[in-house]
């Protein structure tokens, strides 16, 4: 009782293998939700929209950089006169 050695449990399992010739039930066939044709179209459209968006951002930032450069140009010799007041 005190010196009993523990033995691993025995597990009996009968293996079952699938044999198609013995299967008389109708199998369910699933269609995939993602067809490769549609994913290629969607992927192409995504790339085109991303490219258009990046080109748009490039021109917006380029225009804003040119505007700030012209507004703060240190070598500007031109003076813009908005109104002249003559004092007697």
Long-range contacts (C-beta under 8 A, 24 or more apart in sequence): none
